[in-house]
Amino acid sequence: MRLTMPMLVALTLTLPLQAGNWPQFRGPNFNGSANEESLPASWSTTENVAWKVTLPGPSAATPAIWGDHVFVSTTNTEKETLQAACFHLGTGKLLWQHTIASGLRRASRSNFASPSPATDGKVVIFFYGNGDLVAYDFDGKEQWKRNIQKDYGWFHFGWTFSTSPVLFNGKLYLQVLQRDVPVRENESDGKNHDSFILAMDPASGKELFRHVRPSKAKAESREAFTTPTPVSFSSGRQELLVVGGDAISGHDLETGAELWRWGTWNPKRIGHWRLVPSPVASEDVVLVCAPKREPIYAIKTGGKGTLTDSSIAWTSKGVSGVTSDVPTPAFYQNDFFVLYGTNRGRPALTRVNPKTGDVKWSTPVSRGSKYEASPLAADGKIYLVNFEGKVTVVNAEDGKILSEISMDKDGTDLNRSTIVAAAGRLFVRTNTQLYCIGK
């Protein structure tokens, strides 16, 4: 069955191509922020909606947006397939779609379509937790396809693997941070299952380098569902941040060689501390979130080799609510915005000074439903969405809640897709719908 054709709520003109893009997970700045203006602070499922489309299945993937193309990775629950689709930004019209593979998941609470697509304006890259990696041009013509499991060995994860591909400076980056032994007896393929960082040519899919990343972590703590993060500092230094396996490390963008590493948040080598939040950086520190309601650590930038704890600029240890087990923090207006999304206690959004770790404000948000989607920061506002599909809009300056909007009327759960901003619009994805919000 093809994707359900769009239900046009309001016809709109095609938006200008020079408007802002959202090319991949965590956006154009790799930190959850967008340089957009005049974004709405309030709407409903019918008011201030430019268009919406019905999707054939749930996915945690965020849309990737470039020009008038909106790229969406999704499942089709009726056919139990994985799909890639492209919609027109101005109208919501389905431009093209492809079925990638059969099979949805290996764990009940997630699926293979969790990774977000990435685009550089020339090609769009889709990755799936079954290993399929596919590139299309903007007309939907396949450019190349490969399967990472077939090329480098079966993934060794207890849960459904997810990491998003990243495009930066003409290279496509993908990481696989996994266990070094099979999780299940029937999953041995006789290959060496190292954790690694892979760089490819986005035009052809050809391998440029594969760097093995060692780990001292045990069992599930070797598993990471994080996404690598390119950073560029004012000193001219550029590196790829990778977190997982009880450590955060910075890598050379041309070779993958490790420049530095720190990791002492799990000294006892607890074996069930898988990692989900990706790293985010300011000019002064790199932020890493220890799992399971443990503290956040700010590591000084510019380090070399194996770093000691003297490299810790500050930690949130002892500060209630400044932690994140799943959502990746945002960096915006020279501060970090950390979402404590657990359903144990009261979820809260906190604004933190990156130089000192001081809390500027902390705002409790909707109780009773977990937050796993990462915060979007744009136009002086922070946008959040929880499992139930309720969106909370927070004033970035003072932490006051501006509005709360229920987007999923049918009561579905496990909404995980981050809200994104592009071309003066917001794009809100629930398990069943994709909304384009704006006048």
N, C-alpha and C positions, 0 to 999 in steps of 0.2 A: 504494500500500500504506500502511495506517495504521501509526502507531507501534506497536511490539511491546508488548503488554499487560504490565503489571508482573509480575515474579516476586516474590512476597512472601516474604521470608526470615523475618520475624517480624511478627506483627500488633501494632500499637501503638495507644494511645489518641490522640485528637486533642490536639495540644499547645496550651497556652493562647495566646490571641491577643495577650496583653500581652507575650509573650516577644519577644526581640530580632529585628529584621528585617535582611536584607541587601538593600537596595533596588536596587543598581546596582554597576557595576564599581568596585572599591576600597572598597565597603561603605558603612555608615552615616556614617562619619567622613571619607570621601573620601581615606583614607590607608592602606588595607589592614588596619586593625585593627577588632576587634569587642569589645564589652563583654560577653562571654560567660563563663560559669563552668562548671566540671565537665566540660570537654571531654576526650575520651579522649586518652591519650598513645600507645596501642597498640591495634591491632585486626588483622583479616585480611579476606579476601574473604568469610568466612563468620561470623567471631566479632565480636561487638559491632556487627553490622549490623542496623539497624532494618528497612530494605528496600533493594531495588535494582531498577532498571528497565533493560531493554535499549533502547538508542537506535539509530535507523536509519542513523546516519552520524556522522562526526567533526565537531567544531567546537571552536574555541578560546574560545567564549563561556562566561562563568561564569553560573551560575543567578542569578536575582533572586528574593528570597524576601520575602513579606509575609503575615503571619498564617499561614493554613494553605494558602497558594498558593505553589507552586514553579514559576517561569516559566523555560522553556528554549528557546533558539534552537538549531536543529540543521539538518543536511543529511539528505537521504534519498538514499544513494548508488545504490540500486537504481533509483529513479525519476528521479534527478538533479534533485531539487527542493530548495527551501529551505522549512523548516517552523518554525512557532511552536507551542509546546505548554505545557500547564499540568498539573501533578501535585498531588495532595493531600499536604500535608506529613506528616500523621500516618501514612498508609498507602502512599503511592506510587501510588495509583490515578490513572489518566489522566482528567482532568476535561474537557479539550477540546484540540483541535489544529486547525491551519489550514495549508494549503499556500499559500505566499506567491508563489513564482515558480519557473520552470524555469531550469536552468543553475546550476552549482556554483562555478565559479572562472574566473580568467583566468591563474593561475600554478599550477604543479603542487604546490607545498608548502603551499598555504593555500586557503581557500575563502571564499565570500561570507558565511558564517554566523559569522564570527569576532567581530563586535561583540556585546557583552553587552546584554541587555535592561535596562530601567530602569522602576521603578514608584514612585508616590507614595501608594499605597494606594487610589487612585481608578481610574487607568488604568495599563496597562502598555504601554511603547513598545518595539517591535522595529525595529532598523535592520540593513540588509544591505549588503554591499559592491557590490551592483548598483544601489544608490540607493533601494531600497524602504524606506519609513518608514511603519510601521503602528501604530495604537493600538487596543487592545481594553479593554473593561471586564473585571471579574473573572469574569464569566460567559462570557467568550469572544466577546462580540458586538463586531463591528468598529465603532469610533467614527469613524475617519477613516483615509485612506491617501493618500500622495503619493510621488512619486519625485524625489529630489533631483537626479539627473542630468537628468531631463526638464525640471525647473523652472529649473535654473541652468547647465546644460551638462554634457557628458560629463566624467567624472573622468579626469585625466591622471596615471596612475600606472603604473610599470613592473611593480609587483607588485599583488596583489589588495588593494584598499583596505579598511582597517579602522579605525574609530574608534567608540567607544561613545557613545550618547546619554546626557545627564546632566540630571537633574531637580533643581532647587533654587529655593526661594522662589517657587513658582508658575510657573516658566519651564522650557522644554525647550531645552537648548543642544546644538548640534552644530557641529563644525568640519570644514572641508575645506581642508587644507593640501597643495597639489599643484603640479605643474609648470605653467608658463604657456604651454607649447606641447605639442602632441600627442606622445606617446611613439612611436606607430605612425602610418604615413602615412594609414591609413584611418579614423583616429579624430578627424578634424576636423569639427566641426559648425557652424563659423562664429561661435561665441559667444566672448565674452571669458572666459578661464579664470583669473580671480583666485583667490587663496586667501581664505577668508572664515570668519567666525564667524556662525552663524545662531541666532537665538532665536525660539521659537515658543510659542504657547499650547498646553499639553498637552491641553486639552479639545477643541480644534478643529483643531490643526495650522496655524493661521493664523500667518503671519510677523509677528513683533513688531519685529525689526530684522535687518538683514544688514550686517555690518561687514567691509569689505575689509581684509585684513591683508597689507601689502607685505612683500617679502623680497628680500634681496640674494644669496640662495643660488643655486647653479647646478645645473641638471640634476636628478639624483636627490636631491640634498641639499635640494631644495624639498619632497620628499615626507615627510609625517609620518603615522605610524600611532598617534599619541598620542591621549589623551582629555582634553578640557578639565577643569580641576579648580577648583571653587569653594572659596574659603577665607574664613574669618571670623577676624579678629584681635581681641585684647582691647581694642584702641583703638577698636573699632567699625567699622573699615574692612573692607569686603568687596570681593572682586574675583574675576575668573575668570582662572586661570592657563592660558596656552596656550604650548606649546613645539613648535618645528619651524621649518624654513627657516633654520637657523643662528641662531636667537634664541629667547629666552623673553620673554614679555610678560605684563603684567597688564592686565585690561580691566574697565571699568565694567559692572556686571551689568545695568543698565537700558538702556544704549545701545550697549554694545560698544566704546565709545571707548577707545583705548589710553591707559593711565595711565603706564606705564613699559615699558622694553625694555632688555635686555642680551643681547649675543651676540658673543663674540670667541673661541670655542673652535675656529673654523674660519677663521682669518685668510687662508689661502691659497685659500679657496673651493674646496676639494676637492669634486668633483662626485658622489661616490657615498656621501655620509654621510646617508642617510635616517635618520629618528629614530623610535624605537619606545617607549622608557620615558616615561611621563607624569610631570608634575611632582608633587612632594609637599612640604609645608611644615611647619615648626615655627613657633613664635611669632616666632623671630628670623631665620630664613633660609628661602629657597625653594631646593629642591634640583633641579638639572638635570643629567642624565647625558649627556655627549658620547658618540657612538657609537664602535664599532670599537675597544674596549679603551682608549679615551681617558679622561681623568680625569672625576671628578664635581666640580661647582662649587656652592658654597653662596652664594647672593646675598642680601644684607641686605634685609629687608622695609622697606616704607614709602617706597620710592624714587619719583621722579617724572621723566618725560622719558626721554631716552636716557642710560643709565647707563654710566659708565666702569668700568675694572677696579678702581677704589677701592671699588666696591660689593661686591667679592668678599670674603666673610668668611673663607673658606678653600677650598682645593682639594685633591683627593687625588693630585695630580701627584707622582710619585715614591714613592707608597705602593702596594705590590704588591697586586693583587686587589681594590682598592676602585674598582670600575667596573661598569657594567652596559650591555650592548648592547641587551637586550630587556626583562628583568623590571623593573617599576616598584618602587622601594624602598618599604618600609613605615615608618610613624612610630608608635612604640608605647613606652610607659613613658618618654617624654621623650627617646627616641633614634631614630636612623634604623637600619634593618636593610637592608643592601644585598646583593643576590644577584648574584655574578659567575657567570653561568650557562654560559659558553663551554665547548665541548669541546676547546679548545686549552689544555692545562694542566689544573690541578685546579680544578673549580668550588668556590666557597667562599661562606659567608654571614658577613657582618661587621657588628658593632654599632658605631655611630659616634656620638660626641658631637656634637650639632648646633651647639653654640656654638664648638667648637674644631676639629672634624674629627678629634680623637684617636680611635684605634681602641681599644675596650674589650675586644673579643675577635674572633677570626676562626676559623671552623670549616670545614675542608675537608669537602665532602659527596661523594656517590657519583660516582666517576669513570667516564668512558666514555659518558655520555649527557648531552646538553645540557639546560639548564633555560631555558625561555622563559616559563613561568607565573610570575606574581608571588607573593611570599611573603604568607601570611596570618599575622597576629599576634593572638593571643587566649589568654586564660586562662594567661598566663605561658609560652606556647609559640609557636614559629614553625613553620608547616607549609609544606613545599615539595613539589613534585612535578616529576619530570623527564620527558623525552620517552618513556621506557620505561614510564611509569606507576608508578614507584617513589616512594613518599611517604617523606620524612624529617621527623621531629619533633625539634625542637631546643629545649632549655631556654633561654628568653630571658635568664635571669639570667647564666648562665656559659658558654653556647654548647655545652654537652655534648649529644651526640646521645642522645635518649631511645629512639628506635626507628626502624626502616626496614621499610616494608611494600610488597610488590609487589602492585599493584592490577590490572594488566592481564596476565592469564595467557597470552593468545594471542600475545604478542610484538609487538603493533602498536607503531608509532612515532609521533612527532610529537604526543604529548599536550601540550597547551598551556593547558588550562583551569585557572584558579586555584582552589584549594580555598577554600570559603567557610564561614562559621559563622553560624548563626541558630537561635533557639529551643532552645539547648542542644545542638545537633547540628552535625556536620560534613557537608558535601556535597562529595563527591569525584567528579569527572567524568573518565572516560577516553574514548578514542575510541569505545568500545562500550557503556559502562555509566554509569549515574548511581547512586552509592551514598549512602544516608543513614546516617551513622555515629553511633551512640550507644546507650545502654541502652534 
